[in-house]
Amino acid sequence: MLDPSDEMPAFSAPLPEPPLAAYRAALQRYDQTRLMMIHRLSGGAEVSASHKLRPDWVVERLSEHRIAERLLSDLPVGSKTALGLYALTETYSWSAPGLGLALTALGIEPDAAVHPLLERGLLALRDAETAPNPPAPARLLAHPAGVNAARTMLPEAAGPPVAGPVRQVREADGLEPILRMAAVWQRVAESPLRQTLQRTFFKRDRERIEDDPVIAGPISDAFEPLPDMALLWIELARSVGLLADEPGSDRIVAASTEFWAENAVHLPQMVATRWLGLRNWHELGGMVADGGATEPTLPYLRPVAMLWLATIGEDDWLAPEDFAAHLDTLAPGWQHPIIPHSRQIALTPDHASVIAAVLLGPAYQLGLTRTAEEVSTGRRVVQLTPLGRYVMALGPPPPGRTTFEHFLFVQPNFEIIAYRQGLTPGLIGEFSRFAHWTQVGSALELKLTPESIYQGLEGGLTPDSMIDRLSKHSQRAIPPSVADAVNTWASRRERVTYYASATLVEFANEEDLELAVSDWPVAPGSTGPIRISERLLLVEDPSTIPFHRFRLAGQRDYRRAAEPCVEVELDGVTLALDLARSDLLVDAELVRFAEELPHAETRRRFRVSAASLARAREDAGLTQSSLTRWFLQRTGESIPAAIRLLLYAGRPKVDPIEVSRPMVLTVPDEDLLDGLLQHPDTSPYLGDRLGPTVAIVRDSSWIELQSILANLGLKFIDVDNPVAEPSIAKPVSKPKRFPGSDSPK
């Protein structure tokens, strides 16, 4: 379980407020005079002064499409252009400074364009919020009916000069964002992303996505880098519905596989439009917090850049340097990184690089622009593609890409090589349902795995349909091993119950589990807990778990890698399991060579014995080297001495342990003991030295040592008989033997 402190600034888009509800909330702050003016200009019936005009009446009247169209038709071009920016980006909320910057960069005076929209209620002003310090800027909220009636309006002022003849025209296939978002969809389907209360991603989830080379790896055909690339794909996937916030939880989950069938054809246009309206990411700084006191400039200049690019002929080209100079004359300071800008912020030295970051960065990867080289100067120049004009509602749908049917190579090791020239967004969606993306580049790689096949089966595919899809686009026959593996994995799934996600509740013993099941509240039509072992319950919906009835001892993250989670108690043979740090496999590892102790309350404890080690050697082939590795991995220490003793005793051949009964000789002076240990008459009868004045005497040598001490004139005291007087040891002579006699006399 991740702790909220484990989070990292990975900004996640806040939940959008419904546009009509936000517009209505803004009108609630209007006084009666302003509401009456909007009602009168929209052609509403006269309301007597004694009656109070409700904001809901204004909202409902403007919701009529014909009224919104009539109001818009009488407006000046600047006002139509302002509302057209909402329609172009498919957004209903712009900050007042952002809209002012965009209109100024289009050669339009902002106040003259916005005031008529406010007077007629097509825009509503939400004043600056006072909660942030400094406060967030005021916002202009559009009525949805007005946005639906608006059209894209090109600037009427003179545009920048076009470039001369060009060479080396290059155009992206527009598949890069789709491929990367497909990989994000797969990763989130495997493990949802989690958010904190501050709407940020947990550090581990963010790093998992950012370290994935398929999602965040470099783009082979790129002119400008995309900062925070992984988070960009996540935000775009959320904006088109490929990812979604799970109701009632903190998780972001993957959409169902039906999304690809319903939206794949229109996905390039959908992603491009969402990019035009994306506010919490910009081309030079990456992800930023949304809704702060300052906002990045580039999100409000994206539609401006595309509109000016659309003013030139379809065969003309525009240089970023000329474009930047043109904006300098219309809106000085447009290149500042934030709005409202401050003089203390350093200006970007190369204004053309700011424009290039937009038109040669995401716009190029999305297939909205193409680029070439001006023959006379060698400058990089750009122009809109047919897809770019279509996204801006200025041209017909673009013609389909020329593809070829057989672009796959299915290899016996279950890897699939795919060439981009044959792919379409629809095919990307089809293969994403049952094959795992492993590399994105000029050539693409996918891999068939049991998990990817299970995902395909969950999405409604059959083994035959997966193989047919591969066979249809493969240049060679599908290897028999691949077809057999797909069928084997599919049949294996039919023999088990598969849960895409679930929560495991672990109890200390079987009695606690039985008590919990008997008292578990189960709502009608819902599935209760499922018993999967003596101590584990599986719950599909975590919101149904009655946590208030449990005393939690810890929470595990079962996806966590193996780490130290076992403590060795003082006796050396008792092992205590730390539930907060343990993973799913440690239980199975412990029961191989230890016995679980009963009556555990908060911590589970195991005891290692000679019998448990013998069972582990016979049943599991346990060796001392494998047990050593386990203790280093799970406890962070080597095998305790008590367990090494049991391992030694369990060997087939054990050397005997020598046992003797020594006597302890204590002398009054250290020099005296040095002499006894050195003298040739006494040293053979003394053993190890235990201290400065203490040494061991072998029991069998004591009689001979007494005689030698007596010959030296040394006294001794028998500590077993402390009342006896000190005496001089008497020499003990050897018994004499007489000739012809077998026994001593």
C-alpha positions in Angstrom: 0.0 0.0 0.0 1.5 3.3 -1.0 1.6 6.1 1.5 0.4 9.5 0.4 3.8 10.9 1.3 5.1 8.8 -1.6 3.6 11.2 -4.1 5.4 13.4 -6.6 4.2 16.4 -8.5 2.6 14.7 -11.5 -0.3 16.9 -12.3 -3.6 15.3 -13.2 -6.4 17.2 -14.8 -9.1 18.2 -12.4 -12.5 16.8 -12.9 -14.2 19.1 -15.4 -17.4 20.9 -14.3 -20.3 20.3 -16.7 -20.4 23.4 -19.0 -24.0 24.3 -18.5 -23.7 23.9 -14.7 -20.6 26.2 -14.7 -22.4 28.7 -16.9 -25.5 28.7 -14.6 -23.3 29.1 -11.5 -21.7 32.2 -13.1 -25.1 33.7 -13.8 -26.1 33.2 -10.1 -23.7 36.1 -9.3 -25.3 38.5 -11.8 -27.6 41.2 -10.5 -31.1 41.8 -11.9 -30.0 44.6 -14.2 -27.6 42.4 -16.1 -30.0 39.5 -16.2 -32.7 41.8 -17.6 -30.4 43.1 -20.3 -29.5 39.5 -21.5 -33.2 38.5 -21.4 -34.2 41.6 -23.5 -31.4 41.2 -26.1 -32.3 37.6 -26.6 -35.9 38.6 -27.5 -37.5 37.4 -24.2 -40.9 38.6 -23.1 -41.2 41.7 -21.0 -40.9 41.0 -17.2 -42.5 43.4 -14.8 -40.3 45.2 -12.3 -42.1 43.4 -9.5 -41.0 40.0 -10.7 -37.5 38.7 -10.1 -35.9 37.2 -13.2 -34.3 33.9 -12.4 -31.0 32.9 -14.0 -32.5 29.5 -15.1 -34.9 31.4 -17.4 -31.9 33.0 -19.2 -30.1 29.6 -19.4 -33.2 27.8 -20.9 -33.9 30.5 -23.4 -30.4 30.6 -24.7 -30.4 26.8 -25.0 -32.6 27.2 -28.0 -30.3 26.7 -31.0 -32.1 29.2 -33.3 -31.8 32.0 -30.6 -28.1 31.4 -30.2 -27.6 31.5 -34.0 -29.6 34.7 -34.3 -27.7 36.4 -31.6 -24.4 35.3 -33.1 -25.3 36.5 -36.6 -25.7 40.1 -35.5 -22.3 40.2 -33.8 -19.1 41.8 -35.3 -16.4 39.7 -36.7 -14.2 40.0 -33.6 -16.9 38.6 -31.4 -17.6 35.7 -33.8 -13.8 35.0 -33.9 -13.7 35.0 -30.0 -16.6 32.5 -29.8 -15.0 30.5 -32.7 -12.0 29.9 -30.5 -14.2 28.1 -28.0 -15.6 26.0 -30.9 -12.2 25.3 -32.4 -10.8 24.0 -29.1 -14.1 22.4 -28.0 -13.8 24.1 -24.6 -16.3 26.1 -22.7 -14.0 28.0 -20.3 -11.2 30.4 -21.1 -9.3 32.6 -18.7 -9.9 36.3 -19.4 -6.2 37.0 -19.8 -5.8 34.0 -22.1 -8.6 35.0 -24.3 -7.4 38.5 -24.4 -3.9 37.3 -25.5 -5.3 35.1 -28.2 -7.5 37.8 -29.7 -4.7 40.4 -29.6 -2.4 37.9 -31.4 -5.1 37.6 -34.1 -5.2 41.4 -34.6 -8.5 41.9 -32.7 -9.2 44.3 -29.8 -10.3 42.0 -26.9 -12.7 44.4 -25.1 -14.6 45.2 -28.3 -14.9 41.5 -29.1 -15.9 40.2 -25.7 -18.4 42.9 -24.5 -21.1 42.1 -27.1 -20.9 38.4 -26.1 -21.3 39.3 -22.4 -24.3 41.6 -23.1 -26.1 38.8 -25.0 -25.2 36.1 -22.5 -23.3 34.0 -24.9 -20.4 34.4 -22.5 -20.7 34.7 -18.7 -18.0 36.2 -16.4 -16.9 34.3 -13.4 -14.9 36.7 -11.3 -11.5 35.8 -9.9 -11.7 33.3 -7.1 -10.5 34.6 -3.7 -9.3 31.2 -2.4 -5.9 31.0 -3.9 -3.4 33.6 -2.9 -2.8 35.3 -5.3 -6.2 34.7 -6.7 -6.8 32.8 -9.9 -7.7 34.9 -13.0 -11.3 35.6 -14.0 -12.8 33.1 -16.4 -15.2 33.6 -19.4 -17.7 30.7 -19.6 -19.5 30.1 -22.8 -23.1 28.8 -23.1 -23.0 25.4 -24.9 -25.6 26.5 -27.5 -23.4 29.5 -28.4 -20.3 27.2 -28.9 -22.3 24.8 -31.1 -23.5 27.7 -33.3 -20.0 29.3 -33.6 -17.7 28.7 -36.6 -14.0 28.9 -37.2 -13.1 32.5 -38.3 -9.8 33.3 -39.9 -8.0 36.6 -39.1 -8.8 39.4 -41.4 -5.6 41.3 -40.9 -2.6 40.8 -43.2 -0.7 37.7 -42.4 3.1 37.0 -42.3 4.9 36.7 -45.6 5.1 33.3 -47.3 8.4 31.5 -48.0 9.9 30.8 -51.3 10.3 27.4 -53.1 11.0 24.4 -50.9 12.6 21.0 -51.0 12.7 17.8 -48.9 9.1 17.8 -47.8 8.4 15.7 -44.8 5.1 14.7 -43.2 4.5 12.4 -40.2 2.1 9.5 -40.5 0.1 10.9 -37.4 0.2 7.4 -35.7 2.8 8.3 -33.0 0.2 9.6 -30.5 -2.2 6.8 -31.2 0.5 4.2 -30.7 1.7 5.7 -27.5 -1.8 6.1 -26.1 -2.5 2.5 -27.0 0.5 1.4 -24.9 -0.8 3.7 -22.0 -4.2 2.0 -22.3 -2.6 -1.4 -22.0 -0.5 -0.5 -19.0 -3.4 1.1 -17.2 -5.6 -1.9 -18.0 -3.0 -4.0 -16.2 -2.7 -1.7 -13.2 -4.8 1.4 -12.8 -3.2 4.8 -11.9 -3.9 6.1 -8.5 -4.4 9.8 -7.4 -4.0 11.6 -4.1 -6.6 14.1 -2.8 -4.6 16.8 -4.5 -5.2 15.1 -7.9 -1.6 14.1 -8.3 -0.3 10.7 -9.3 1.5 8.5 -6.8 5.2 8.5 -7.4 5.3 4.7 -8.1 2.6 5.0 -10.7 4.2 7.9 -12.4 7.6 6.3 -12.5 6.1 3.1 -13.9 4.7 5.0 -16.9 7.7 7.4 -17.3 10.2 4.5 -17.3 8.3 2.6 -19.9 10.3 2.9 -23.2 7.2 2.3 -25.3 5.4 5.2 -23.7 8.3 7.7 -23.0 11.0 6.5 -25.4 12.3 9.0 -28.0 10.4 9.5 -31.2 12.4 8.6 -34.3 10.8 11.2 -36.6 10.9 14.4 -34.4 12.0 17.9 -34.9 11.1 19.3 -31.5 11.1 17.4 -28.1 7.9 16.8 -26.2 8.5 17.5 -22.5 6.8 15.2 -20.0 5.8 13.0 -22.9 4.3 10.2 -20.8 2.0 12.6 -18.9 1.0 14.2 -22.2 -0.3 10.9 -23.5 -2.1 10.3 -20.3 -3.9 13.6 -20.5 -4.8 13.2 -24.1 -6.1 9.7 -23.4 -8.3 11.0 -20.6 -9.6 13.8 -22.7 -10.8 11.5 -25.5 -12.2 8.8 -23.1 -9.5 6.1 -23.5 -8.8 6.5 -19.8 -11.5 7.5 -17.3 -11.8 8.4 -13.6 -13.3 5.4 -11.7 -16.5 6.6 -9.9 -16.2 6.6 -6.2 -12.4 5.9 -6.1 -9.1 7.5 -6.6 -8.1 5.5 -9.6 -7.8 6.2 -13.3 -8.9 3.1 -15.3 -8.8 2.0 -18.9 -11.9 2.2 -21.1 -13.5 -1.0 -22.3 -12.3 -2.5 -25.5 -15.4 -1.2 -27.2 -13.8 2.2 -27.3 -11.5 1.1 -30.2 -14.3 -0.2 -32.3 -16.4 3.0 -31.8 -13.8 5.7 -32.0 -10.7 4.4 -33.8 -11.6 5.9 -37.2 -12.1 9.4 -35.7 -9.4 9.2 -33.1 -6.7 11.4 -34.9 -9.2 14.3 -35.2 -10.4 13.8 -31.6 -6.8 13.8 -30.2 -5.9 16.9 -32.3 -8.9 18.9 -31.1 -8.1 17.9 -27.4 -4.5 19.1 -27.9 -5.7 22.5 -29.1 -7.7 22.9 -25.9 -5.2 21.2 -23.5 -4.4 23.8 -20.7 -2.2 21.9 -18.2 0.6 21.0 -20.6 2.6 23.3 -22.8 5.3 22.7 -25.4 8.3 24.2 -23.6 7.7 23.4 -19.9 5.6 20.2 -19.9 3.0 19.6 -17.2 1.8 22.5 -15.0 -0.8 22.9 -12.3 -4.2 23.9 -13.7 -6.2 26.7 -12.1 -3.3 28.6 -10.5 -2.8 32.4 -10.3 -0.6 32.3 -13.5 -1.2 30.3 -16.6 1.2 29.2 -19.4 1.0 31.2 -22.6 1.4 28.6 -25.3 -2.0 26.7 -24.6 -3.8 30.0 -25.7 -1.5 30.6 -28.7 -1.9 27.1 -30.2 -5.2 27.9 -32.0 -3.8 31.3 -32.9 -0.8 29.7 -34.6 -3.0 27.2 -36.5 -5.4 30.0 -37.6 -2.6 32.2 -39.0 -1.1 29.1 -40.8 -4.5 28.6 -42.4 -4.6 32.1 -43.9 -1.9 31.2 -46.4 -2.6 29.2 -49.5 -2.7 25.5 -49.4 0.5 25.3 -51.4 2.3 28.1 -49.5 4.8 27.7 -46.7 5.5 29.8 -43.6 8.8 30.2 -41.7 8.7 30.3 -37.9 11.0 33.3 -38.0 8.6 35.3 -40.1 5.6 34.1 -38.0 7.3 35.2 -34.8 8.1 38.7 -36.2 4.5 39.0 -37.3 3.3 38.3 -33.7 5.8 40.8 -32.3 3.9 43.5 -34.2 0.5 42.4 -33.0 1.1 41.4 -29.4 4.4 42.4 -28.0 5.5 40.1 -25.2 3.6 37.1 -26.5 6.6 34.9 -26.1 6.6 35.3 -22.2 6.2 31.8 -20.6 3.2 32.8 -18.5 0.3 35.3 -18.4 0.0 37.8 -17.0 3.7 38.3 -17.7 6.1 40.1 -15.5 9.1 42.2 -16.5 11.2 40.2 -14.1 10.8 37.1 -16.3 13.6 36.8 -18.9 12.4 36.9 -22.5 13.0 34.0 -24.8 16.0 35.0 -26.9 14.7 33.2 -30.0 11.0 33.9 -30.6 11.0 31.5 -33.6 11.8 28.6 -31.3 8.6 29.2 -29.4 6.5 28.9 -32.6 8.6 25.9 -33.8 7.9 24.1 -30.5 4.2 24.2 -31.4 4.1 23.7 -35.1 7.0 21.3 -35.3 6.3 19.5 -32.0 2.8 18.2 -31.3 1.3 19.6 -34.4 3.7 17.7 -36.6 3.4 14.4 -34.7 -0.4 14.7 -34.8 -0.2 15.0 -38.6 -1.6 18.6 -38.6 1.5 20.2 -40.3 4.2 19.1 -42.7 7.6 20.7 -43.0 10.2 21.4 -45.7 13.4 23.3 -46.3 13.4 26.7 -48.1 15.7 26.4 -51.1 17.2 30.0 -50.9 17.9 30.1 -47.2 17.8 26.6 -45.9 15.2 27.6 -43.2 12.7 25.2 -41.9 9.2 26.0 -43.1 5.7 24.6 -42.3 2.2 24.4 -43.8 -1.1 22.8 -42.9 -2.0 19.3 -44.0 -5.5 18.3 -45.2 -6.0 16.7 -41.7 -5.0 20.1 -40.1 -7.5 22.0 -42.2 -10.2 19.4 -41.5 -9.6 19.6 -37.7 -10.0 23.3 -37.9 -13.3 22.9 -39.8 -11.8 24.6 -42.9 -11.7 21.7 -45.3 -13.1 18.3 -46.2 -12.2 15.1 -44.5 -8.6 14.1 -45.5 -8.2 11.1 -47.9 -7.3 7.8 -46.3 -3.7 6.8 -46.0 -2.4 4.4 -48.6 -1.6 1.1 -46.8 -0.7 -2.4 -47.8 -2.4 -5.5 -46.5 0.4 -7.7 -45.3 2.7 -5.8 -43.0 3.2 -8.3 -40.1 5.8 -11.0 -39.4 4.7 -13.4 -36.7 7.7 -15.3 -35.2 7.7 -18.6 -33.4 8.9 -16.9 -30.2 5.5 -15.1 -30.1 7.0 -11.7 -31.2 5.3 -9.7 -33.9 7.1 -7.3 -36.2 4.8 -4.7 -37.8 5.6 -1.9 -40.3 3.9 1.4 -39.9 3.1 1.7 -43.6 0.3 -0.9 -43.1 -1.2 0.4 -39.8 -4.3 2.5 -39.3 -5.8 3.7 -36.0 -8.4 1.0 -36.4 -5.8 -1.7 -36.7 -3.8 -0.3 -33.8 -6.9 -0.7 -31.7 -7.5 -4.2 -32.9 -4.0 -5.4 -32.1 -3.9 -3.5 -28.8 -6.7 -5.7 -27.6 -4.7 -8.9 -27.5 -1.0 -8.2 -28.3 1.4 -6.3 -26.0 3.3 -3.3 -27.4 7.0 -3.7 -26.7 8.7 -1.2 -29.1 7.6 1.8 -31.0 9.8 3.2 -33.8 10.2 3.0 -37.5 9.4 -0.7 -37.0 7.0 -1.8 -34.3 7.1 -4.8 -32.0 4.3 -6.6 -30.2 4.3 -9.8 -28.2 1.7 -12.4 -27.5 1.6 -13.3 -23.8 -0.9 -15.3 -21.6 -1.9 -11.9 -20.1 -2.5 -10.3 -23.4 -4.6 -13.2 -24.6 -6.6 -13.1 -21.4 -7.3 -9.4 -22.1 -8.4 -10.2 -25.6 -10.8 -12.9 -24.3 -12.2 -10.5 -21.7 -12.8 -8.0 -24.5 -15.0 -10.5 -26.4 -12.4 -12.0 -28.8 -12.0 -15.7 -29.4 -8.8 -17.6 -30.1 -9.8 -18.1 -33.7 -10.6 -14.4 -34.2 -7.1 -13.4 -32.8 -5.4 -15.9 -35.1 -7.5 -14.7 -38.1 -6.5 -11.1 -37.5 -2.8 -12.1 -37.5 -3.1 -14.4 -40.5 -4.9 -11.7 -42.5 -2.0 -9.2 -42.2 0.9 -11.6 -42.0 3.3 -12.1 -44.9 3.8 -15.7 -44.0 1.7 -18.4 -42.5 1.3 -18.3 -38.7 3.8 -20.7 -37.0 1.9 -23.7 -35.6 3.5 -23.1 -32.2 1.9 -19.6 -32.0 -1.6 -20.9 -32.8 -1.2 -23.8 -30.3 0.0 -21.4 -27.6 -3.0 -19.1 -28.2 -5.4 -22.0 -27.9 -3.6 -23.4 -24.9 -3.7 -20.1 -23.0 -7.3 -19.6 -23.9 -8.3 -23.1 -22.7 -6.3 -22.5 -19.5 -8.3 -19.4 -18.8 -11.5 -21.4 -19.2 -10.5 -23.7 -16.3 -9.9 -20.8 -13.9 -11.8 -17.7 -12.8 -10.1 -14.6 -14.0 -10.5 -11.2 -12.2 -9.1 -8.1 -13.9 -8.8 -6.5 -10.4 -9.7 -7.5 -6.9 -8.8 -6.9 -3.3 -7.6 -9.7 -1.0 -8.5 -9.6 2.7 -6.2 -11.7 4.8 -7.2 -12.9 8.3 -4.9 -14.2 11.1 -6.7 -17.6 11.2 -9.6 -19.5 9.8 -11.8 -18.8 12.8 -11.6 -15.0 12.1 -12.4 -15.6 8.4 -15.5 -17.7 9.2 -16.7 -15.0 11.6 -16.2 -12.2 9.0 -18.1 -14.2 6.3 -21.0 -14.9 8.5 -21.4 -11.2 9.3 -20.5 -9.7 5.9 -23.2 -7.4 4.6 -24.2 -8.3 1.0 -26.4 -5.9 -1.0 -29.0 -7.4 -3.3 -27.6 -8.2 -6.7 -24.0 -7.9 -5.6 -21.3 -10.6 -5.2 -20.1 -11.2 -1.7 -16.6 -12.2 -0.7 -15.1 -15.3 -2.3 -13.1 -17.7 -0.1 -9.8 -18.6 -1.8 -7.9 -20.2 1.1 -8.2 -20.8 4.9 -7.3 -17.2 5.6 -7.9 -15.2 2.4 -11.1 -13.7 0.9 -11.3 -12.1 -2.5 -13.5 -9.1 -3.0 -14.3 -7.7 -6.5 -15.6 -4.4 -5.3 -13.5 -2.8 -2.5 -16.2 -0.3 -1.7 -18.3 -3.2 -0.2 -15.6 -4.1 2.4 -16.9 -3.3 5.9 -13.6 -1.8 7.1 -15.3 -0.4 10.2 -15.8 -3.9 11.5 -12.2 -4.9 11.2 -9.1 -4.1 13.1 -6.4 -3.7 10.4 -3.0 -4.9 11.2 -1.4 -3.8 7.9 -1.9 -3.4 4.2 0.1 -5.2 1.6 0.9 -4.3 -2.0 0.9 -7.7 -3.7 2.7 -6.3 -6.7 5.7 -5.2 -4.6 9.0 -6.9 -5.3 10.5 -9.2 -2.7 12.1 -7.3 0.2 13.0 -7.9 3.9 9.8 -8.5 5.7 10.7 -11.2 8.3 12.3 -10.6 11.7 14.3 -13.2 13.6 13.4 -13.4 17.3 16.0 -13.8 20.1 15.8 -17.6 20.2 17.0 -17.8 16.6 14.4 -20.3 15.4 11.2 -18.1 15.7 10.4 -15.9 12.7 7.9 -13.1 12.8 6.2 -11.8 9.6 5.7 -8.0 9.1 2.4 -7.8 7.4 2.9 -4.2 6.3 5.9 -5.0 4.2 5.2 -8.6 3.1 4.2 -9.7 -0.4 2.1 -12.6 -1.6 5.0 -15.2 -2.0 6.6 -15.0 1.5 3.8 -17.1 3.0 4.5 -20.0 0.6 8.2 -19.6 1.2 8.0 -19.8 5.0 5.8 -22.9 5.2 8.3 -24.8 3.1 10.8 -25.0 6.1 8.9 -23.7 9.2 5.7 -24.4 11.1 3.2 -21.6 11.7 2.5 -21.0 15.4 -1.2 -20.7 16.4 -3.0 -17.9 18.2 -1.3 -15.0 16.3 -3.0 -11.7 16.8 -1.2 -8.9 15.1 1.9 -10.7 13.8 2.1 -14.2 12.3 5.0 -16.2 13.7 6.7 -19.4 12.5 9.0 -21.9 14.2 11.9 -23.7 12.5 12.6 -27.2 13.8 14.7 -30.2 12.9 11.5 -31.9 11.6 10.5 -28.9 9.4 14.0 -28.7 7.9 14.0 -32.4 7.3 10.7 -32.1 5.5 12.0 -29.2 3.4 15.0 -31.2 2.4 13.0 -34.2 1.3 9.9 -32.5 -0.3 11.4 -29.3 -1.7 15.1 -30.1 -2.1 16.1 -27.3 0.4 19.8 -26.7 0.6 21.8 -24.6 3.0 22.9 -22.3 0.2 19.3 -21.6 -1.0 18.3 -21.0 2.7 21.2 -18.6 3.0 20.0 -16.6 0.0 16.4 -16.6 1.4 17.5 -15.2 4.8 19.6 -12.5 3.2 16.7 -11.4 1.0 13.9 -11.7 3.5 15.6 -10.8 6.8 18.6 -8.8 5.6 20.9 -11.0 7.7 22.6 -14.4 7.5 21.2 -17.6 8.9 20.9 -17.5 12.7 23.3 -19.7 14.6 20.5 -21.8 16.1 19.2 -22.7 12.6 22.8 -23.5 11.4 23.0 -25.9 14.4 19.8 -27.7 13.2 21.2 -27.9 9.6 24.5 -29.3 10.9 22.6 -31.9 13.0 20.6 -32.9 10.0 23.5 -33.9 7.8 23.8 -37.6 6.8 27.3 -37.9 8.4 28.1 -35.8 11.4 31.4 -35.9 13.2 31.1 -36.7 16.9 31.4 -34.0 19.5 34.2 -34.5 22.1 33.1 -34.3 25.7 35.5 -34.2 28.7 35.4 -33.2 32.4 38.2 -30.7 32.9 39.5 -29.3 36.2 40.2 -25.6 36.7 43.6 -24.6 38.1 43.8 -21.1 39.7 47.2 -19.7 40.8 47.8 -16.6 42.9 50.1 -14.9 40.4 50.2 -14.5 36.6 53.9 -15.2 36.5 53.4 -18.5 38.3 51.0 -19.6 35.6 53.4 -18.5 32.9 56.0 -20.7 34.5 53.7 -23.7 34.8 52.7 -23.4 31.1 56.3 -23.1 30.0 58.1 -25.6 32.3 58.6 -29.0 30.5 57.5 -31.0 33.6 54.1 -29.2 34.0 53.2 -27.9 30.6 52.1 -31.4 29.2 49.5 -31.7 31.9 47.8 -28.2 31.3 45.2 -27.4 28.7 43.8 -24.0 27.4 44.5 -20.9 29.4 41.2 -19.3 30.5 42.7 -16.1 31.9 45.8 -14.5 33.4 45.8 -16.9 36.4 43.4 -19.7 35.3 44.1 -22.7 33.2 42.4 -26.1 32.5 43.8 -29.4 33.8 42.7 -32.6 32.1 41.0 -34.8 34.7 43.1 -37.8 33.8 46.4 -35.8 34.3 45.6 -34.5 37.7 47.2 -37.3 39.8 50.5 -36.9 37.9 50.3 -33.1 38.1 49.9 -33.4 41.9 53.1 -35.4 42.2 55.0 -32.8 40.1 53.6 -29.9 42.1 54.7 -31.7 45.3 58.2 -32.2 44.0 58.3 -28.5 43.3 57.1 -27.7 46.8 53.8 -26.0 45.7 50.6 -26.2 47.9 47.0 -26.4 46.5 43.5 -26.1 48.0 40.6 -28.4 47.0 37.7 -25.9 46.4 35.3 -28.8 46.7 36.4 -29.1 50.4 37.1 -25.5 51.4 37.5 -26.3 55.1 40.5 -28.4 54.6 43.9 -27.0 55.5 46.3 -26.1 52.6 48.6 -29.1 52.2 51.6 -30.0 50.2 51.0 -32.5 47.6 52.7 -35.7 48.3 54.7 -37.3 45.5 53.1 -40.3 44.1 55.6 -42.9 43.2 55.0 -45.5 40.5 54.3 -49.0 41.9 57.1 -51.4 41.6 56.8 -54.8 39.8 58.7 -57.8 41.0 60.1 -60.3 38.5 57.7 -63.1 37.8 54.7 -61.2 39.2 51.7 -59.9 37.1 50.4 -57.6 39.8 52.0 -54.7 41.7 52.9 -55.1 45.3 
